């Protein structure tokens, strides 16, 4: 299961914080799978697997303990997944203030930037958990309709994190890995850039990881340094698993009061997700 299997390549490339983040995401998926395997031994499971058509299965599934429990687990996994973001944000914030040799501050703008980040990443983690549970539902339905032998259900459920889902075009494991690298970097860079803003820095360079794995797009962006804060905010992350970061481009600082009210947003959202499918919302994955 994905919480126990981290390839040597992933171990080598992940920092300690990234590895812990990955484990938080994947262990939640693993716990869901173990719960479903245990549930398969119940009388309720047998009744559900006796369904004779899709409509009957869907109606019966909505009333199962399994359906209610998986909804609860989606919520729990999402909340656990976004918990480390504050720590990652503060890593970047501390780095930014230290680079500018300014005292540590935490402003209302920091609070808002972290809130935007948390809503965005929470929605991403929520989506992965929903798709994982929909995979499980699809496998159970296939078993009920005879497309999968009942004796193979447990194996299929355990393999589900590595099966490409039609809804995303990727496996759950791949998406957990992608979230780990992309969103860790987004969180650190958000804290870093907001620290620059708070301290009156108005121009930055975008810096690549500097190794043979850097893509042409990132190299081109680095080549065109420097950028204003607003320009730079719209560039990172360049792509999934982007490892680029920011660095101050000028030793001149302006009056921080001139930058007051500017909130860093490195997501592609210009709105809050709190009223839709955020961790405090409705997690009925059957409706997605």
FENDAVEN-V875032 format. One record per pair of residues at least 6 apart in sequence whose ideal C-beta (glycine too) atoms are under 7 Angstrom apart, sorted by the first residue. I is the first residue (numbers start at 1). J is the second residue. Records with the same first field share a line. If there is no record, write none. Layout:
BEGIN
I: J / J
END
This chain:
BEGIN
1: 30 / 33 / 158
2: 26 / 29 / 30 / 161 / 173 / 176
3: 23 / 26 / 27 / 30
10: 177
14: 22 / 180
17: 88 / 184
18: 180 / 181 / 184
21: 84 / 180 / 184
22: 176 / 177 / 180
24: 80 / 81 / 84
25: 81 / 125 / 176 / 179 / 180
26: 176
28: 77 / 80 / 129
29: 132 / 161 / 172
32: 70 / 73 / 132 / 133
33: 157 / 158
35: 69
36: 66 / 136 / 157
37: 154 / 157
39: 45 / 66
40: 153 / 154
44: 64 / 65
48: 57 / 60 / 61 / 64 / 140 / 144
49: 143 / 144 / 150
51: 57 / 60 / 144
54: 141
57: 141 / 144
61: 67 / 137
62: 286
67: 286
70: 133 / 285
71: 283 / 284 / 285
74: 126 / 129 / 130 / 133 / 283 / 285
75: 279 / 283
77: 129
78: 122 / 125 / 126 / 129 / 279
79: 279
81: 125
82: 118 / 121 / 122 / 125 / 279
85: 117 / 118 / 121 / 187
86: 114
88: 184 / 187 / 188
89: 114 / 117 / 187 / 190 / 191
90: 191
91: 188 / 191
92: 187 / 188 / 189 / 190 / 191 / 192
93: 110 / 191 / 192 / 194 / 195
94: 104
95: 192
96: 191 / 192 / 195 / 196
97: 103 / 104 / 195 / 199
99: 248
100: 199 / 201 / 248
102: 199
105: 198
107: 198
109: 194 / 198 / 261 / 262 / 263
110: 194
112: 263
113: 190 / 194 / 263 / 264 / 265
116: 265 / 267
117: 186 / 187 / 190 / 267
119: 272 / 273 / 274 / 278
120: 267 / 269 / 273
121: 183
122: 278 / 279
123: 273 / 277 / 278
124: 179 / 183
125: 179
126: 277
128: 172 / 175 / 176 / 179
130: 285 / 288
131: 165 / 167 / 168 / 172
132: 160 / 161 / 172
133: 285
134: 167 / 285
135: 160 / 163 / 165
136: 157 / 160
139: 148 / 153 / 156 / 157 / 160
142: 148
143: 150 / 153
148: 156
161: 171 / 172 / 173
162: 171 / 173
163: 171
164: 170 / 171
168: 175
178: 240 / 241
181: 241
182: 237 / 240 / 241 / 242
185: 237 / 242 / 243
186: 237 / 266
189: 236 / 245 / 246 / 266
190: 264 / 266
192: 245 / 246
193: 229 / 232 / 233 / 246 / 264
194: 264
196: 204 / 229 / 248
197: 229 / 259 / 262 / 264
198: 256
199: 253 / 256
200: 253 / 254 / 255 / 256 / 259
201: 248 / 253
202: 228 / 229 / 254
203: 226 / 227 / 228 / 249 / 250
204: 226 / 227 / 229 / 232 / 246 / 247 / 248 / 249
205: 225 / 226 / 247 / 249
206: 221 / 222 / 225 / 227 / 232 / 235 / 236 / 244 / 246
207: 222 / 244 / 245 / 246 / 247
208: 214 / 218 / 219 / 222 / 244
209: 243
217: 238 / 239
218: 238 / 242 / 244
221: 235 / 238
225: 249
226: 249
227: 235
232: 246
233: 264 / 265 / 266
236: 242 / 244 / 266
238: 244
274: 280
END
